[in-house]
Amino acid sequence: MISASEKFRGSSKLNDMQISLLRLFEQGISEADELEVRKMLMDYFNQGLQKEIEEVLKKKEYSTQDYHKMLSDDNFKSK
């Protein structure tokens, strides 16, 4: 019998991490464990996103006044 990870590898461009996750979930982990893994992945990607946002904000040097303009003016010009 072909496992889910083998089936996906042949029909898709999944990377090694994605295949590993498929293998993990194919073993039948509990719903609580599945939710914990999902939360860990979301936290991981959120950390990367927050770092990227901080870098952009440092580069753009937005002021409080800029944020107010962004919220109220559809034609706000980025720095």
DSSP file (Angstrom, degrees, kcal/mol; ACC not computed):
  #  RESIDUE AA STRUCTURE BP1 BP2  ACC     N-H-->O    O-->H-N    N-H-->O    O-->H-N    TCO  KAPPA ALPHA  PHI   PSI    X-CA   Y-CA   Z-CA
    1    1 A M              0   0    0      0, 0.0     2,-0.4     0, 0.0     0, 0.0   0.000 360.0 360.0 360.0 138.3    0.0    0.0    0.0
    2    2 A I        -     0   0    0      1,-0.1     2,-0.1     4,-0.0     0, 0.0  -0.676 360.0-131.6 -83.9 129.4    1.3    3.5   -0.9
    3    3 A S     >  -     0   0    0     -2,-0.4     4,-2.3     1,-0.1     5,-0.2  -0.328  22.2-110.2 -75.5 163.4    1.5    5.9    2.1
    4    4 A A  H  > S+     0   0    0      1,-0.2     4,-2.4     2,-0.2     5,-0.2   0.888 119.0  52.8 -61.0 -39.5    0.1    9.4    1.9
    5    5 A S  H  > S+     0   0    0      1,-0.2     4,-2.0     2,-0.2    -1,-0.2   0.884 109.6  48.0 -66.6 -37.3    3.6   10.9    1.9
    6    6 A E  H  > S+     0   0    0      2,-0.2     4,-1.5     1,-0.2    -1,-0.2   0.893 111.6  50.9 -67.6 -39.1    4.7    8.7   -1.1
    7    7 A K  H  X S+     0   0    0     -4,-2.3     4,-1.2     1,-0.2    -2,-0.2   0.922 112.6  45.3 -63.9 -44.8    1.5    9.6   -2.9
    8    8 A F  H  X S+     0   0    0     -4,-2.4     4,-1.4     1,-0.2     6,-0.3   0.867 107.1  58.5 -68.8 -36.1    2.0   13.3   -2.4
    9    9 A R  H  < S+     0   0    0     -4,-2.0    -1,-0.2     1,-0.2    -2,-0.2   0.885 108.0  47.0 -61.7 -38.0    5.7   13.2   -3.3
   10   10 A G  H  < S+     0   0    0     -4,-1.5    -1,-0.2     1,-0.2    -2,-0.2   0.798 121.3  34.2 -74.0 -29.0    4.9   11.8   -6.8
   11   11 A S  H  < S+     0   0    0     -4,-1.2     2,-0.3    -3,-0.2    -1,-0.2   0.425 119.4  38.2-109.1   0.6    2.1   14.3   -7.6
   12   12 A S  S  < S-     0   0    0     -4,-1.4     2,-0.7    -3,-0.2     0, 0.0  -0.903  77.3-111.9-145.5 169.6    3.3   17.4   -5.9
   13   13 A K        +     0   0    0     -2,-0.3     2,-0.3    -3,-0.0    -4,-0.1  -0.513  52.1 161.9-104.1  62.5    6.4   19.5   -5.2
   14   14 A L        -     0   0    0     -2,-0.7     2,-0.1    -6,-0.3    -2,-0.1  -0.598  31.9-132.6 -82.4 142.8    6.5   19.0   -1.5
   15   15 A N     >  -     0   0    0     -2,-0.3     4,-2.2     1,-0.1     5,-0.2  -0.356  31.8 -94.9 -87.1 175.3    9.7   19.7    0.3
   16   16 A D  H  > S+     0   0    0      1,-0.2     4,-2.4     2,-0.2     5,-0.2   0.857 124.0  53.7 -60.4 -37.2   11.3   17.4    2.9
   17   17 A M  H  > S+     0   0    0      2,-0.2     4,-2.2     1,-0.2    -1,-0.2   0.916 109.0  48.5 -64.3 -42.5    9.7   19.2    5.8
   18   18 A Q  H  > S+     0   0    0      1,-0.2     4,-2.2     2,-0.2    -2,-0.2   0.899 111.2  49.9 -65.0 -40.1    6.3   18.9    4.3
   19   19 A I  H  X S+     0   0    0     -4,-2.2     4,-2.3     2,-0.2    -1,-0.2   0.910 109.6  52.1 -63.7 -41.7    6.8   15.1    3.7
   20   20 A S  H  X S+     0   0    0     -4,-2.4     4,-2.2     1,-0.2    -2,-0.2   0.902 109.2  49.5 -61.2 -41.5    8.0   14.7    7.3
   21   21 A L  H  X S+     0   0    0     -4,-2.2     4,-2.6     2,-0.2     5,-0.2   0.898 108.9  52.5 -65.5 -39.9    4.9   16.4    8.6
   22   22 A L  H  X S+     0   0    0     -4,-2.2     4,-2.0     1,-0.2    -2,-0.2   0.921 109.6  49.2 -60.2 -42.9    2.7   14.2    6.4
   23   23 A R  H  X S+     0   0    0     -4,-2.3     4,-0.7     2,-0.2    -2,-0.2   0.897 110.4  51.5 -63.4 -39.5    4.4   11.1    7.9
   24   24 A L  H >< S+     0   0    0     -4,-2.2     3,-1.0     1,-0.2     5,-0.3   0.945 114.0  42.1 -61.7 -48.7    3.9   12.5   11.4
   25   25 A F  H >< S+     0   0    0     -4,-2.6     3,-1.2     1,-0.2     4,-0.3   0.772 106.0  63.2 -72.4 -25.0    0.2   13.0   10.8
   26   26 A E  H 3< S+     0   0    0     -4,-2.0    -1,-0.2     1,-0.2    -2,-0.2   0.676  91.9  67.3 -72.9 -15.6   -0.2    9.7    9.0
   27   27 A Q  T << S-     0   0    0     -3,-1.0    -1,-0.2    -4,-0.7    -2,-0.2   0.535 116.0-110.2 -81.5  -6.1    0.8    7.9   12.2
   28   28 A G    <   -     0   0    0     -3,-1.2    -3,-0.1    -4,-0.2    -2,-0.1   0.970  43.1-171.8  81.8  56.4   -2.4    9.1   13.9
   29   29 A I        -     0   0    0     -5,-0.3    -1,-0.1    -4,-0.3    -4,-0.0  -0.387  33.7 -91.0 -75.9 160.9   -1.4   11.6   16.5
   30   30 A S     >  -     0   0    0      1,-0.1     4,-2.5    -2,-0.1     5,-0.2  -0.237  30.3-114.1 -69.5 160.5   -4.0   12.9   18.9
   31   31 A E  H  > S+     0   0    0      1,-0.2     4,-2.4     2,-0.2     5,-0.2   0.881 118.4  53.6 -61.8 -38.4   -6.1   15.9   18.2
   32   32 A A  H  > S+     0   0    0      2,-0.2     4,-2.0     1,-0.2    -1,-0.2   0.914 110.1  46.7 -63.3 -42.9   -4.5   17.7   21.1
   33   33 A D  H  > S+     0   0    0      2,-0.2     4,-2.5     1,-0.2    -2,-0.2   0.892 110.6  53.2 -66.1 -39.1   -1.0   17.0   19.7
   34   34 A E  H  X S+     0   0    0     -4,-2.5     4,-2.4     1,-0.2    -2,-0.2   0.922 109.4  48.3 -61.5 -43.9   -2.1   18.1   16.2
   35   35 A L  H  X S+     0   0    0     -4,-2.4     4,-2.4     1,-0.2    -1,-0.2   0.882 110.3  52.2 -63.6 -38.1   -3.3   21.4   17.6
   36   36 A E  H  X S+     0   0    0     -4,-2.0     4,-2.4     2,-0.2    -2,-0.2   0.906 110.0  48.1 -64.6 -42.2    0.0   21.8   19.5
   37   37 A V  H  X S+     0   0    0     -4,-2.5     4,-2.5     2,-0.2    -2,-0.2   0.919 111.7  50.3 -64.3 -43.5    2.0   21.2   16.3
   38   38 A R  H  X S+     0   0    0     -4,-2.4     4,-2.5     1,-0.2    -2,-0.2   0.917 110.8  49.5 -60.3 -42.7   -0.2   23.7   14.4
   39   39 A K  H  X S+     0   0    0     -4,-2.4     4,-2.7     2,-0.2    -2,-0.2   0.907 109.8  51.0 -63.7 -42.0    0.3   26.3   17.2
   40   40 A M  H  X S+     0   0    0     -4,-2.4     4,-2.4     2,-0.2    -1,-0.2   0.916 111.6  47.4 -61.9 -43.0    4.1   25.8   17.1
   41   41 A L  H  X S+     0   0    0     -4,-2.5     4,-2.5     2,-0.2     5,-0.2   0.916 112.4  49.0 -64.8 -42.6    4.2   26.2   13.3
   42   42 A M  H  X S+     0   0    0     -4,-2.5     4,-2.3     1,-0.2    -2,-0.2   0.913 111.9  49.1 -63.0 -42.2    2.0   29.3   13.5
   43   43 A D  H  X S+     0   0    0     -4,-2.7     4,-2.2     2,-0.2    -2,-0.2   0.906 110.6  51.4 -62.7 -41.9    4.3   30.8   16.3
   44   44 A Y  H  X S+     0   0    0     -4,-2.4     4,-1.6     1,-0.2    -2,-0.2   0.945 114.1  41.6 -60.8 -50.2    7.4   30.0   14.2
   45   45 A F  H  X S+     0   0    0     -4,-2.5     4,-2.1     1,-0.2    -1,-0.2   0.840 111.9  56.3 -69.7 -31.7    6.1   31.8   11.1
   46   46 A N  H  X S+     0   0    0     -4,-2.3     4,-2.9    -5,-0.2    -1,-0.2   0.899 104.2  53.5 -64.1 -40.5    4.7   34.6   13.2
   47   47 A Q  H  X S+     0   0    0     -4,-2.2     4,-2.1     1,-0.2    -2,-0.2   0.918 109.8  47.7 -60.7 -43.2    8.1   35.3   14.7
   48   48 A G  H  X S+     0   0    0     -4,-1.6     4,-2.1     2,-0.2    -1,-0.2   0.902 112.4  49.2 -63.2 -41.4    9.6   35.5   11.2
   49   49 A L  H  X S+     0   0    0     -4,-2.1     4,-2.6     2,-0.2    -2,-0.2   0.913 109.5  51.6 -64.5 -43.4    6.8   37.8   10.1
   50   50 A Q  H  X S+     0   0    0     -4,-2.9     4,-2.4     1,-0.2    -1,-0.2   0.892 109.3  50.5 -62.1 -39.9    7.3   40.1   13.2
   51   51 A K  H  X S+     0   0    0     -4,-2.1     4,-2.2     2,-0.2    -1,-0.2   0.920 111.3  48.5 -62.6 -43.3   11.0   40.3   12.4
   52   52 A E  H  X S+     0   0    0     -4,-2.1     4,-2.2     2,-0.2    -2,-0.2   0.906 110.9  50.3 -63.9 -41.7   10.3   41.3    8.9
   53   53 A I  H  X S+     0   0    0     -4,-2.6     4,-2.7     1,-0.2    -2,-0.2   0.920 109.5  51.3 -62.3 -44.0    7.8   43.9    9.9
   54   54 A E  H  X S+     0   0    0     -4,-2.4     4,-2.3     1,-0.2    -1,-0.2   0.903 109.5  50.4 -60.2 -41.8   10.2   45.4   12.4
   55   55 A E  H  X S+     0   0    0     -4,-2.2     4,-2.2     2,-0.2    -1,-0.2   0.915 112.1  46.7 -62.5 -43.6   12.9   45.7    9.7
   56   56 A V  H  X S+     0   0    0     -4,-2.2     4,-2.9     1,-0.2     5,-0.2   0.919 112.0  50.6 -65.4 -43.2   10.5   47.4    7.3
   57   57 A L  H  X>S+     0   0    0     -4,-2.7     4,-1.8     1,-0.2     5,-0.6   0.881 110.5  49.4 -64.6 -37.6    9.3   49.8   10.0
   58   58 A K  H  <5S+     0   0    0     -4,-2.3    -1,-0.2    -5,-0.2    -2,-0.2   0.924 114.1  46.0 -63.7 -43.9   12.9   50.7   10.9
   59   59 A K  H  <5S+     0   0    0     -4,-2.2    -2,-0.2     1,-0.2    -1,-0.2   0.907 116.7  43.1 -65.8 -43.0   13.7   51.3    7.3
   60   60 A K  H  <5S-     0   0    0     -4,-2.9    -1,-0.2    -5,-0.2    -2,-0.2   0.750  90.2-151.6 -77.5 -24.7   10.6   53.4    6.6
   61   61 A E  T  <5 -     0   0    0     -4,-1.8    -3,-0.1    -5,-0.2     2,-0.1   0.907  20.9-168.8  52.1  49.1   10.8   55.4    9.9
   62   62 A Y      < -     0   0    0     -5,-0.6     2,-0.2     1,-0.1    -1,-0.2  -0.417   5.9-149.1 -68.2 141.4    7.1   55.9   10.1
   63   63 A S     >  -     0   0    0     -2,-0.1     4,-1.8     1,-0.1     5,-0.1  -0.547  31.2-102.3-100.4 171.6    5.9   58.4   12.7
   64   64 A T  H  > S+     0   0    0      1,-0.2     4,-2.0     2,-0.2     5,-0.2   0.886 125.8  55.2 -59.7 -38.3    2.6   58.4   14.6
   65   65 A Q  H  > S+     0   0    0      1,-0.2     4,-2.2     2,-0.2    -1,-0.2   0.888 103.9  54.3 -63.1 -39.0    1.4   61.1   12.2
   66   66 A D  H  > S+     0   0    0      1,-0.2     4,-2.5     2,-0.2    -1,-0.2   0.910 106.8  51.3 -60.3 -42.4    2.2   58.8    9.3
   67   67 A Y  H  X S+     0   0    0     -4,-1.8     4,-1.9     1,-0.2    -1,-0.2   0.902 109.0  50.4 -63.5 -40.6    0.1   56.0   10.8
   68   68 A H  H  X S+     0   0    0     -4,-2.0     4,-1.5     1,-0.2    -1,-0.2   0.904 110.7  49.5 -63.6 -40.1   -2.9   58.4   11.2
   69   69 A K  H  X S+     0   0    0     -4,-2.2     4,-3.2     1,-0.2    -2,-0.2   0.910 108.2  53.8 -64.2 -41.2   -2.5   59.4    7.6
   70   70 A M  H  < S+     0   0    0     -4,-2.5    -1,-0.2     1,-0.2    -2,-0.2   0.886 110.9  46.6 -59.3 -39.0   -2.4   55.8    6.5
   71   71 A L  H  < S+     0   0    0     -4,-1.9    -1,-0.2    -5,-0.2    -2,-0.2   0.783 125.3  28.5 -75.2 -26.9   -5.7   55.1    8.3
   72   72 A S  H  < S+     0   0    0     -4,-1.5     2,-0.6    -3,-0.2    -2,-0.2   0.654 109.4  66.2-111.5 -16.9   -7.5   58.2    7.0
   73   73 A D    ><  -     0   0    0     -4,-3.2     3,-1.3    -5,-0.2    -1,-0.2  -0.921  53.2-164.7-117.4 115.6   -6.0   59.0    3.6
   74   74 A D  T 3  S+     0   0    0     -2,-0.6    -1,-0.1     1,-0.3    -4,-0.1   0.703  92.3  55.8 -66.2 -19.0   -6.4   56.6    0.7
   75   75 A N  T 3  S+     0   0    0     -6,-0.1    -1,-0.3     2,-0.1     2,-0.1   0.023  73.4 152.8-103.7  26.4   -3.6   58.4   -1.2
   76   76 A F    <   -     0   0    0     -3,-1.3     2,-0.5    -7,-0.2   -10,-0.0  -0.365  37.6-141.0 -60.7 128.8   -0.9   58.0    1.5
   77   77 A K        -     0   0    0     -2,-0.1    -1,-0.1     2,-0.0     2,-0.1  -0.826  13.9-128.5 -95.9 126.1    2.5   58.0   -0.2
   78   78 A S              0   0    0     -2,-0.5    -1,-0.0     1,-0.1   -18,-0.0  -0.371 360.0 360.0 -70.0 149.4    5.0   55.6    1.3
   79   79 A K              0   0    0     -2,-0.1    -1,-0.1   -19,-0.1    -2,-0.0   0.467 360.0 360.0 -74.5 360.0    8.4   56.9    2.2
